[in-house]
């Protein structure tokens, strides 16, 4: 049972346009969400995060939106650049409950973003 | 040296070999993690250490044996692996396992070790 899903395996966008990457989750205990970017032969690089008390977080060209009622989050990249071409992973972490491990991240399968010049 | 480093970057081993993967973090963090990424699968958490204590073993077979001698170093000892264990093994670190009341915990990843078991 996959608790974090990225239903689009790939996305192709023209340089300068907006890239929108989507992620859905099923576990209502998740309350912290992150996006990572991964280039081939490198580890995932942290991009941006959002906690459940917010519905939007912005950092430069990257904005993450969270819709808790729909259990959906999205990453917007504006404007998209060829250097943004990579695999993007969303990840989710649960609220602390009963003192158990809280830092456990559950990842989606990833979306391959290709930005064409 | 900054961030999270992993050695070796690539490893080929036979099923009867014993090898170790090494991870070192230079971020002053107290929690360290091992993940496995198989082809076309999400990252799977294997082990979590917080202040050198193992806090999570995600039903990992005993042929994988972690060791955390201090908060900066994490090892994954491998023995009698199977070909299906071939994957990218990633190490990560974070400040520590979040305690009640603190929101969010970001993990920082190393470049990974690409393992091939023949």
HADDOCK unambig.tbl for C-alpha pairs under 7 A between the chains (distance, minus, plus):
assign (segid A and resid 32 and name CA) (segid B and resid 104 and name CA) 5.38 0.50 0.50
assign (segid A and resid 41 and name CA) (segid B and resid 111 and name CA) 6.92 0.50 0.50
assign (segid A and resid 42 and name CA) (segid B and resid 111 and name CA) 4.42 0.50 0.50
assign (segid A and resid 42 and name CA) (segid B and resid 112 and name CA) 6.73 0.50 0.50
assign (segid A and resid 43 and name CA) (segid B and resid 90 and name CA) 6.93 0.50 0.50
assign (segid A and resid 43 and name CA) (segid B and resid 109 and name CA) 5.59 0.50 0.50
assign (segid A and resid 43 and name CA) (segid B and resid 110 and name CA) 5.26 0.50 0.50
assign (segid A and resid 43 and name CA) (segid B and resid 111 and name CA) 3.92 0.50 0.50
assign (segid A and resid 43 and name CA) (segid B and resid 112 and name CA) 5.75 0.50 0.50
assign (segid A and resid 44 and name CA) (segid B and resid 109 and name CA) 5.89 0.50 0.50
assign (segid A and resid 45 and name CA) (segid B and resid 108 and name CA) 6.92 0.50 0.50
assign (segid A and resid 45 and name CA) (segid B and resid 109 and name CA) 6.69 0.50 0.50
assign (segid A and resid 46 and name CA) (segid B and resid 108 and name CA) 6.65 0.50 0.50
assign (segid A and resid 51 and name CA) (segid B and resid 104 and name CA) 6.71 0.50 0.50
assign (segid A and resid 96 and name CA) (segid B and resid 100 and name CA) 5.73 0.50 0.50
assign (segid A and resid 101 and name CA) (segid B and resid 55 and name CA) 6.86 0.50 0.50
assign (segid A and resid 101 and name CA) (segid B and resid 97 and name CA) 6.46 0.50 0.50
assign (segid A and resid 102 and name CA) (segid B and resid 97 and name CA) 6.07 0.50 0.50
assign (segid A and resid 102 and name CA) (segid B and resid 98 and name CA) 5.64 0.50 0.50
assign (segid A and resid 103 and name CA) (segid B and resid 97 and name CA) 5.22 0.50 0.50
assign (segid A and resid 103 and name CA) (segid B and resid 98 and name CA) 6.00 0.50 0.50
assign (segid A and resid 103 and name CA) (segid B and resid 105 and name CA) 5.97 0.50 0.50
assign (segid A and resid 107 and name CA) (segid B and resid 42 and name CA) 5.85 0.50 0.50
assign (segid A and resid 107 and name CA) (segid B and resid 43 and name CA) 5.95 0.50 0.50
assign (segid A and resid 108 and name CA) (segid B and resid 42 and name CA) 5.59 0.50 0.50
assign (segid A and resid 109 and name CA) (segid B and resid 41 and name CA) 5.81 0.50 0.50
assign (segid A and resid 109 and name CA) (segid B and resid 42 and name CA) 4.30 0.50 0.50
